[in-house]
Amino acid sequence: MAAMTILGEHLAKGRLERPAAGPPEELRAALTAEGVLELAQAVRGSITYRNYRAPGESSNWAREWMTGTVALTGRRLVVWAGGAKRVDVPYDHPLRARSG
């Protein structure tokens, strides 16, 4: 019954994905070309939404637990989780420079 509930949630959101799936081959090839320094797969974590607004959805606070992949290359940090790229920040990004 739980699998049907999860499947129903993914279909209701307009996508069908494998929650534990890693990044697609195109992203893996790009990361390899940049020189992977560290790669951690099956990392468990969460995404917290605060004051989230989207068409047909809103939430003051919500947390989604998921499993994903974290990659650190010579150029950027990438986090792939829940079937989507969640973080892709190059080291020279202006916001990163301000953070410390």
PyMOL commands that set and color helices and strands:
alter all, ss='L'
color gray80, all
select helices_A, chain A and resi 2-12+25-34+94-98
alter helices_A, ss='H'
color red, helices_A
select strands_A, chain A and resi 36-54+57-73+76-81+84-90
alter strands_A, ss='S'
color yellow, strands_A
deselect
rebuild
show_as cartoon
